[in-house]
Amino acid sequence: MFSLQIAVSFGKASPGRHLSISVCKLQQSQNGMTTMTRNNEAASTESIHKLIAYQIYENDFAPIRPATRERKWMDDADQRFPYRCLPLVMANQYGWEILSTHHVRVSWDGTSTPEGLNIENLCGNGPLHCHSHFGEGVLTFQIPFLFKTPNGWNLMVRGPTNNPKDGIAALDGIIETDWAHATFTMNWRFTRACTVEFSVGEPICLFFPIQRGLLEMFRGEFRMLEADGKLETKFREWSASRDHFLAGLETGKPEVTAQGWQKDYMQAAKDKKPVAHPFAPGNPQIERERAPGTNQDNSRSV
């Protein structure tokens, strides 16, 4: 489990520079994070990992929230049927979202230079976080935090899950936030020459921890299903039940149409919905580590 904190460490460099080194040590949190289990069972302190978002500049902030289950296209669907797909809903909620602080309108003319993007700031508070830096139709959002994960943990950074945006697509990245002392940017690439808008409060970035080296531990194999008799039996039973249900829908059997849809997976996995806990302020008593050659606030920019 992850205990989430926002720590404030203000550098003296110009806000225009988004690479910053800032060292501070947080004391143990006293906000009751050890009670964060789905079954209200106390979690041991050994099972909780801290994910810290260091705010770099005092006047530069963006809201962070647990990813939500709702999607407009799912709300607009007939009878909101996409919410019947538990894997879809679980994925929607997996991680945390960083929200846009401004309403911006961005146009791309199809050229490869950074000047091919035109960004209009329609409204918002604080520094504008998006700009054109790389060219090739890429829109860059500056993230006003320096994230820190435990040793061996990366951050998967991408766009909001199952929330496509016409004309532009989010680019994914994996950041080694256990050692990195530089910020990262969130980038979206236009899929064609067009105009898009990001509104205030719209998610522009989603992130979640992934353990480094875990993928390399797996070895894929192909096997015939009959090699696992118990699994094959369960699958055949489910498949026959599914075929019977779909046939009943097609012929209009009253008991089937009254049921509407099968809920086997929903029933089996109802206790497996992931929950990302909100970020909370860190302990205000911050012990600043003194490094050789640093100034009093122990912050410097690069």
Phi and psi in degrees as a GROMACS rama.xvg file:
@    title "Ramachandran Plot"
@    xaxis  label "Phi"
@    yaxis  label "Psi"
@TYPE xy
-113.322  128.908  PHE-2
-94.9627  124.115  SER-3
-108.214  132.564  LEU-4
-137.635  149.561  GLN-5
-110.967  119.04  ILE-6
-109.034  145.674  ALA-7
-107.242  124.086  VAL-8
-141.783  101.764  SER-9
-92.3193  121.661  PHE-10
-85.3556  164.175  GLY-11
-94.7773  -3.75974  LYS-12
-73.8593  164.46  ALA-13
-62.9095  140.23  SER-14
-58.3692  -17.1466  PRO-15
-68.1087  -21.9793  GLY-16
-91.5224  125.183  ARG-17
-111.485  17.3947  HIS-18
-110.616  122.248  LEU-19
-144.657  140.719  SER-20
-107.735  126.724  ILE-21
-146.504  123.409  SER-22
-113.511  125.76  VAL-23
-152.408  155.122  CYS-24
-119.784  124.885  LYS-25
-92.9191  140.914  LEU-26
-78.4596  172.29  GLN-27
-60.2435  132.148  GLN-28
-68.7571  145.015  SER-29
-114.076  23.6218  GLN-30
-98.2751  21.2169  ASN-31
75.2747  27.7931  GLY-32
-65.5495  -17.3618  MET-33
-72.0661  -1.80651  THR-34
-101.775  8.74892  THR-35
-85.4432  71.3568  MET-36
-128.421  150.294  THR-37
-64.3467  -28.7415  ARG-38
-100.033  17.7339  ASN-39
59.8516  27.1657  ASN-40
-95.7447  139.041  GLU-41
-66.1011  132.472  ALA-42
-93.0219  140.5  ALA-43
-69.6103  151.705  SER-44
-62.6055  -25.0818  THR-45
-69.2701  -21.4204  GLU-46
-91.0269  -1.87394  SER-47
-104.314  128.459  ILE-48
-109.295  142.514  HIS-49
-92.0816  132.838  LYS-50
-116.972  110.992  LEU-51
-109.476  132.556  ILE-52
-107.366  105.68  ALA-53
-82.4739  119.047  TYR-54
-79.3709  124.688  GLN-55
-85.2006  -42.5629  ILE-56
-122.937  141.937  TYR-57
-60.7778  -36.2587  GLU-58
-100.87  18.9897  ASN-59
-130.721  109.862  ASP-60
-148.709  155.35  PHE-61
-142.145  139.778  ALA-62
-65.9381  143.078  PRO-63
-123.574  132.547  ILE-64
-139.423  156.402  ARG-65
-60.6003  139.813  PRO-66
-58.6745  138.083  ALA-67
-93.615  158.455  THR-68
-81.2997  -22.8201  ARG-69
-80.8659  143.755  GLU-70
-137.148  138.937  ARG-71
-60.08  -42.3628  LYS-72
-66.0734  -28.7245  TRP-73
-74.9519  -37.7396  MET-74
-63.8733  -37.2665  ASP-75
-80.139  -13.2204  ASP-76
-68.6912  155.747  ALA-77
-56.2722  120.82  ASP-78
57.2014  19.0081  GLN-79
52.6356  38.6231  ARG-80
-60.441  -27.2801  PHE-81
-60.2789  -24.3285  PRO-82
-69.688  -10.5789  TYR-83
-73.4913  -14.8057  ARG-84
-91.0704  99.577  CYS-85
-61.5393  -41.126  LEU-86
-57.9534  -36.2744  PRO-87
-64.4272  -47.28  LEU-88
-66.9158  -39.5529  VAL-89
-61.4403  -42.4095  MET-90
-65.7935  -36.8409  ALA-91
-56.0618  -35.6749  ASN-92
-95.6952  4.22475  GLN-93
-86.6333  95.3768  TYR-94
123.774  -163.5  GLY-95
-125.974  150.371  TRP-96
-113.725  139.016  GLU-97
-99.8856  131.287  ILE-98
-101.938  149.079  LEU-99
-68.8746  137.713  SER-100
-93.8786  -6.55725  THR-101
-136.13  157.457  HIS-102
-96.7248  114.562  HIS-103
-124.752  147.898  VAL-104
-116.707  125.731  ARG-105
-125.083  131.341  VAL-106
-121.259  141.623  SER-107
-121.424  134.326  TRP-108
-93.5013  2.3163  ASP-109
91.7415  -2.71549  GLY-110
-88.9138  169.327  THR-111
-94.7439  -7.58859  SER-112
-84.5628  157.029  THR-113
-57.4868  -29.1636  PRO-114
-71.3837  -7.33104  GLU-115
-71.9376  -12.9831  GLY-116
-100.179  136.196  LEU-117
-118.658  121.408  ASN-118
-112.714  123.868  ILE-119
-110.369  125.326  GLU-120
-89.9461  104.973  ASN-121
-83.9552  -37.5175  LEU-122
-171.047  166.599  CYS-123
143.637  168.681  GLY-124
-118.599  147.857  ASN-125
80.9343  -175.81  GLY-126
-62.6052  143.657  PRO-127
-75.6677  126.197  LEU-128
-92.8423  -8.11844  HIS-129
-113.572  146.655  CYS-130
-160.693  174.325  HIS-131
-105.243  118.895  SER-132
-126.229  -43.2714  HIS-133
-92.2988  -20.6228  PHE-134
79.9004  -166.944  GLY-135
58.6231  29.4906  GLU-136
71.9453  24.8773  GLY-137
-98.9456  124.968  VAL-138
-99.0976  128.223  LEU-139
-111.576  127.973  THR-140
-104.116  124.732  PHE-141
-81.1657  130.968  GLN-142
-96.5291  121.684  ILE-143
-83.4056  26.2538  PRO-144
-131.342  152.891  PHE-145
-110.905  114.742  LEU-146
-90.3264  145.767  PHE-147
-132.828  124.849  LYS-148
-115.064  163.49  THR-149
-63.9565  163.984  PRO-150
-55.9521  133.072  ASN-151
87.1222  4.55989  GLY-152
-117.619  130.633  TRP-153
-101.342  172.719  ASN-154
-112.776  127.339  LEU-155
-85.3711  123.749  MET-156
-121.185  127.708  VAL-157
-159.305  -174.906  ARG-158
-80.5312  168  GLY-159
-58.6919  134.877  PRO-160
-69.0458  139.193  THR-161
53.5427  38.2787  ASN-162
-136.658  66.7665  ASN-163
-65.2851  150.347  PRO-164
-124.541  123.39  LYS-165
-62.6234  128.427  ASP-166
91.1819  -9.54384  GLY-167
-152.579  144.771  ILE-168
-130.051  140.916  ALA-169
-75.4112  143.997  ALA-170
-100.69  140.078  LEU-171
-92.8603  153.025  ASP-172
-152.922  153.686  GLY-173
-118.371  122.779  ILE-174
-111.857  130.88  ILE-175
-84.5946  77.6777  GLU-176
-79.2911  -0.0527412  THR-177
-78.3761  -21.2185  ASP-178
-127.924  -19.6683  TRP-179
-65.618  135.951  ALA-180
-112.888  17.0208  HIS-181
-118.772  148.966  ALA-182
-73.3579  166.304  THR-183
-120.1  163.938  PHE-184
-113.945  154.524  THR-185
-103.123  126.355  MET-186
-121.236  138.691  ASN-187
-121.819  140.587  TRP-188
-116.876  129.993  ARG-189
-63.0109  141.291  PHE-190
-94.0747  -11.7975  THR-191
-164.424  166.358  ARG-192
-70.6779  115.458  ALA-193
-167.981  -171.86  CYS-194
-123.343  133.347  THR-195
-128.578  163.141  VAL-196
-131.079  143.808  GLU-197
-117.685  124.41  PHE-198
-92.922  164.848  SER-199
-62.6837  130.469  VAL-200
85.8748  0.184802  GLY-201
-80.8716  135.622  GLU-202
-64.5219  129.433  PRO-203
-115.135  -7.85168  ILE-204
-156.508  140.409  CYS-205
-125.904  141.771  LEU-206
-144.312  153.73  PHE-207
-158.461  153.1  PHE-208
-75.6199  145.569  PRO-209
-135.125  140.817  ILE-210
-80.2096  126.395  GLN-211
-70.2185  136.601  ARG-212
88.7506  -7.61385  GLY-213
-67.6655  -41.6569  LEU-214
-61.1405  -38.44  LEU-215
-67.5648  -16.439  GLU-216
-79.2602  -12.7686  MET-217
-96.5177  144.995  PHE-218
-126.926  120.359  ARG-219
-80.834  145.235  GLY-220
-137.999  148.328  GLU-221
-101.399  132.87  PHE-222
-142.372  153.431  ARG-223
-74.1153  144.105  MET-224
-59.5789  -30.9183  LEU-225
-64.5715  -12.7521  GLU-226
-68.2009  -21.1469  ALA-227
-120.005  93.6961  ASP-228
-60.7599  -41.7886  GLY-229
-65.2572  -44.432  LYS-230
-65.2051  -40.0935  LEU-231
-62.8334  -42.0077  GLU-232
-61.1999  -45.0309  THR-233
-63.5772  -40.4053  LYS-234
-65.599  -45.0719  PHE-235
-61.816  -39.7097  ARG-236
-64.0681  -44.2149  GLU-237
-64.2982  -43.1409  TRP-238
-62.9702  -42.1357  SER-239
-65.4138  -39.7622  ALA-240
-63.6425  -40.1755  SER-241
-65.5433  -45.4519  ARG-242
-60.4403  -42.2975  ASP-243
-63.1824  -41.105  HIS-244
-66.0862  -45.667  PHE-245
-65.2653  -37.0979  LEU-246
-64.5963  -37.9373  ALA-247
-65.0081  -36.4697  GLY-248
-64.5063  -42.5597  LEU-249
-65.7812  -36.3312  GLU-250
-90.9246  -4.3842  THR-251
74.4395  32.7908  GLY-252
-61.9896  127.531  LYS-253
-56.2425  -42.6857  PRO-254
-68.3272  -27.3757  GLU-255
-80.8766  -46.6375  VAL-256
-63.2459  -31.5712  THR-257
-66.9774  -34.972  ALA-258
-69.6999  -37.0495  GLN-259
84.4106  -55.5114  GLY-260
-158.339  153.276  TRP-261
-77.798  145.077  GLN-262
-123.805  26.607  LYS-263
-58.0019  -51.1951  ASP-264
-68.6732  -38.8017  TYR-265
-59.256  -40.009  MET-266
-70.4174  -39.9956  GLN-267
-72.1129  -28.849  ALA-268
-114.89  17.6661  ALA-269
-64.3593  -23.2958  LYS-270
-95.0206  8.78643  ASP-271
-107.95  14.9295  LYS-272
-70.7518  122.857  LYS-273
-73.6649  147.95  PRO-274
-129.639  120.124  VAL-275
-93.0916  124.28  ALA-276
-81.2115  148.469  HIS-277
-62.7395  151.11  PRO-278
-69.4326  144.813  PHE-279
-130.735  153.735  ALA-280
-61.1235  143.49  PRO-281
-75.6226  175.212  GLY-282
-61.5958  126.473  ASN-283
-64.7558  -21.1996  PRO-284
-81.8523  94.6728  GLN-285
-104.61  124.287  ILE-286
-93.1558  112.763  GLU-287
-83.4555  127.997  ARG-288
-79.702  133.168  GLU-289
-90.7917  119.217  ARG-290
-104.808  147.211  ALA-291
-58.4431  132.734  PRO-292
84.5158  7.01013  GLY-293
-100.847  165.308  THR-294
-86.1421  -172.298  ASN-295
-61.4021  -38.8244  GLN-296
-86.511  2.53491  ASP-297
56.8572  32.9902  ASN-298
-126.625  145.719  SER-299
-153.259  158.442  ARG-300
-112.739  155.394  SER-301
